[in-house]
Amino acid sequence: MTPKGPTPRPGILDVAPYVGGESALPGMTRVVKLSSNENAFGPSPKAMEAYTLCAPQIHRYPDGGCVSLRRALAETWKLDSDRIVCGAGSDELIVLLARAYLGPGDEALYSEHEFSMYPIATTTAGARAIKVKETNLTADVGLLLAAVTPATKIVFLANPNNPTGTYLPAAEVRRLRDLLPATALLILDAAYAEFVTHPDYTSGAELVEPDGNVVMLRTFSKIYGLGGLRLGWAYCPAAVADVLNRMRGPFNVSSAAQAAGAAALADTTFTAKVRAHVETWREWTGAEARKLGLEVTPGVGNFVLIHFPRAPGGARRPDQGPGAGNAAGSLGLGASAPGRDAAAADAFLKSRGVIARRMERYGIGQALRVTIGREDEMRAFMAALADFVKRG
Ligand SMILES: Cc1ncc(COP(=O)(O)O)c(C=O)c1O
């Protein structure tokens, strides 16, 4: 039956809706949820307090300009508050940027294993979403630049990237900025920036010039643990901030999100604790998985990407770097053994109450992405993984 009413604009019905990480398992009351890169410790106690204090005022509309939150962000990161725009998660800002700058005939580029909101935002804006090959599961500036055409209006770069966890050093990000035509916007999505301690990393804030073509996106969903409140922000050239402010809903960020966000930002003791925990347990998880013969992509976010041998055949992944080898084959994870792959590992983990993220939708089918949880959660995950591997 043909539905009544108008048809949606071109592109909208071409996308598969976003699928988030699973959070429940049938018949299990307690699960270890490591599927959505959430914060191992929950929100900061100060953010929770600020949230609670909002309750008697939630009949009032929020400050539509997020003035005090933007001021706090500007002070913390030494930015111009007039060029900060807050959104209901950085997802909202990604969609608004795509709607603002993309339409039929335009192209947006992003690297091969991308955060899936980029193609969703691009395609629903009516533009072409162009995937560009990575090298060793890392964005490749040369290949991105080679893919630029006169139709390219946006280049999305998640740095660090989700789901690979890899990052481009500051010099490469700058090279991309320098060589990109001024007719394209470079959107640096630094959702995981607060986890990165490498000296050669930059979130890209210093590349956002008042009259430039670089936008940086940040979120409160990761190190600040406020994913459920929906809060993100963009640092923009003045003209882009103006465009976003015209397009966004007048009250797109709730009063509770603004209050909790400001409190979370100020709670640097909490963020330092989370950062240190993630670093320690990310290294531990990687090392333990490697001891089991599994390959782990060295990532810098609050998650790890663990690879399983392809079943059957154990062939190298096309993106497998030289020397990565197939160590799993020598350690009982028979390289050609059917049922020993990522899908089997996921099923086994679930039978033990552990939920990781399957990667088929991201084009890395023989991997699972595992968020760094609390110590007890990581130990439960690793015990289950070890049983899966050793079960033979
Ligand atoms: C790279 C990247 N960008 C943006 C987001 C979305 O963040 P938010 O919760 O602020 O919408 C995520 C969430 O997983 C992400 O991984």
Ligand as a Chemical Component Dictionary entry (heavy atoms), coordinates in Angstrom:
data_LIG
# 
_chem_comp.id                   LIG 
_chem_comp.type                 NON-POLYMER 
_chem_comp.pdbx_formal_charge   0 
_chem_comp.three_letter_code    LIG 
# 
loop_
_chem_comp_atom.comp_id 
_chem_comp_atom.atom_id 
_chem_comp_atom.alt_atom_id 
_chem_comp_atom.type_symbol 
_chem_comp_atom.charge 
_chem_comp_atom.model_Cartn_x 
_chem_comp_atom.model_Cartn_y 
_chem_comp_atom.model_Cartn_z 
_chem_comp_atom.pdbx_ordinal 
LIG C1 C1 C 0 33.605 9.970  16.905 1  
LIG C2 C2 C 0 32.302 10.295 17.568 2  
LIG N1 N1 N 0 31.724 11.471 17.305 3  
LIG C3 C3 C 0 30.571 11.818 17.870 4  
LIG C4 C4 C 0 29.928 10.970 18.738 5  
LIG C5 C5 C 0 28.581 11.371 19.264 6  
LIG O1 O1 O 0 28.657 11.951 20.487 7  
LIG P1 P1 P 0 27.392 12.578 21.173 8  
LIG O2 O2 O 0 26.962 11.655 22.237 9  
LIG O3 O3 O 0 27.891 13.901 21.701 10 
LIG O4 O4 O 0 26.317 12.795 20.144 11 
LIG C6 C6 C 0 30.477 9.734  19.051 12 
LIG C7 C7 C 0 29.780 8.807  19.943 13 
LIG O5 O5 O 0 30.070 7.652  20.065 14 
LIG C8 C8 C 0 31.704 9.393  18.446 15 
LIG O6 O6 O 0 32.269 8.205  18.684 16 
# 
loop_
_chem_comp_bond.comp_id 
_chem_comp_bond.atom_id_1 
_chem_comp_bond.atom_id_2 
_chem_comp_bond.value_order 
_chem_comp_bond.pdbx_ordinal 
LIG C1 C2 SING 1  
LIG C2 N1 SING 2  
LIG C2 C8 DOUB 3  
LIG N1 C3 DOUB 4  
LIG C3 C4 SING 5  
LIG C4 C5 SING 6  
LIG C4 C6 DOUB 7  
LIG C5 O1 SING 8  
LIG O1 P1 SING 9  
LIG P1 O2 DOUB 10 
LIG P1 O3 SING 11 
LIG P1 O4 SING 12 
LIG C6 C7 SING 13 
LIG C6 C8 SING 14 
LIG C7 O5 DOUB 15 
LIG C8 O6 SING 16 
# 
